[in-house]
Amino acid sequence: MLMKTLGCLTGLVLVAGCALPPKGIDENDMLAFDEAVASIGCALRTEPDYLPVELQTGLTREEVQKIAAYRVTSKQGVQLEDGTFRLVTGPCTPAAVAPATAPAL
């Protein structure tokens, strides 16, 4: 019985790790979201950030928030400590930090 329970729990963890796009949101909505968020500097924090994204995409605030949550779950965005959502793909991909080099002699 214990092995059967562990097997079920493992399956649930695997399914939970596979983020599904929000219901009612299609690929075009996701692309429009990415483009709109990139156009405002890649971050959603306050009302002045959300409004242009809503206007550019035609999505509601709730839909924008659901897509942002999906992007975080799928590792395409991050939630910062202050609650800000930051997109980290496409034009919003953070620049790689160059390793420090020793001065030439």
C-alpha positions as CSV (number, residue, x, y, z in Angstrom):
1,M,0.0,0.0,0.0
2,L,2.8,2.4,0.8
3,M,4.5,1.8,-2.6
4,K,1.1,2.5,-4.3
5,T,0.7,5.8,-2.4
6,L,4.3,6.8,-3.2
7,G,3.7,6.0,-6.9
8,C,0.6,8.2,-6.9
9,L,2.3,11.1,-5.2
10,T,5.2,10.9,-7.6
11,G,2.8,11.1,-10.5
12,L,1.1,14.1,-9.0
13,V,4.4,15.9,-8.5
14,L,5.3,15.2,-12.1
15,V,2.0,16.5,-13.4
16,A,2.2,19.6,-11.1
17,G,5.6,20.4,-12.6
18,C,4.1,20.6,-16.1
19,A,2.6,24.0,-16.3
20,L,-0.4,24.4,-18.6
21,P,-1.3,27.7,-20.2
22,P,-4.2,29.5,-18.6
23,K,-7.6,28.3,-19.8
24,G,-9.0,30.5,-22.6
25,I,-5.6,31.9,-23.4
26,D,-4.1,31.0,-26.8
27,E,-0.7,31.2,-28.3
28,N,-1.4,34.6,-30.0
29,D,-2.4,36.0,-26.5
30,M,0.8,34.7,-25.1
31,L,2.9,36.3,-27.9
32,A,1.0,39.6,-27.6
33,F,1.6,39.6,-23.8
34,D,5.4,39.0,-24.3
35,E,5.6,41.9,-26.9
36,A,3.5,44.2,-24.7
37,V,5.6,43.5,-21.5
38,A,8.8,44.0,-23.5
39,S,7.5,47.4,-24.7
40,I,7.1,48.7,-21.2
41,G,10.6,47.5,-20.0
42,C,9.9,43.8,-19.2
43,A,8.3,44.3,-15.8
44,L,4.8,44.5,-14.4
45,R,4.7,46.3,-11.0
46,T,2.0,49.0,-10.8
47,E,-1.1,50.4,-12.6
48,P,1.0,52.3,-15.2
49,D,2.6,49.0,-16.2
50,Y,-0.6,47.0,-16.4
51,L,-2.7,49.5,-18.4
52,P,-0.5,49.6,-21.6
53,V,-0.2,45.8,-21.5
54,E,-4.0,45.4,-21.3
55,L,-4.6,48.0,-24.0
56,Q,-2.0,46.5,-26.4
57,T,-3.2,42.9,-25.9
58,G,-6.9,43.4,-25.4
59,L,-6.6,41.1,-22.3
60,T,-8.2,41.8,-19.0
61,R,-6.2,42.4,-15.8
62,E,-7.1,38.9,-14.6
63,E,-5.9,37.4,-17.9
64,V,-2.6,39.4,-17.8
65,Q,-2.0,38.2,-14.2
66,K,-2.8,34.6,-15.2
67,I,-0.3,34.7,-18.0
68,A,2.3,36.3,-15.7
69,A,1.8,33.5,-13.2
70,Y,2.1,30.9,-16.0
71,R,5.3,32.5,-17.2
72,V,6.8,32.3,-13.6
73,T,5.7,28.6,-13.3
74,S,7.2,27.8,-16.7
75,K,10.5,29.6,-15.8
76,Q,9.9,32.3,-18.5
77,G,9.4,35.0,-15.8
78,V,10.3,35.7,-12.2
79,Q,8.4,37.1,-9.3
80,L,10.7,39.6,-7.5
81,E,10.6,40.2,-3.7
82,D,8.5,43.3,-4.1
83,G,5.8,41.5,-6.1
84,T,7.0,42.7,-9.5
85,F,6.7,40.3,-12.4
86,R,9.7,40.3,-14.7
87,L,9.7,38.5,-18.1
88,V,13.1,36.8,-18.8
89,T,12.7,35.5,-22.3
90,G,12.9,37.0,-25.8
91,P,13.9,40.6,-25.8
92,C,13.7,40.6,-22.0
93,T,16.4,37.9,-21.6
94,P,18.9,39.3,-19.0
95,A,22.3,40.0,-20.4
96,A,25.0,37.5,-19.5
97,V,27.4,38.9,-17.0
98,A,31.0,38.7,-18.4
99,P,33.5,37.0,-16.1
100,A,36.1,39.3,-14.6
101,T,39.4,39.1,-16.4
102,A,42.8,39.8,-15.1
103,P,44.4,43.0,-16.3
104,A,46.9,42.5,-19.2
105,L,50.5,42.8,-18.2
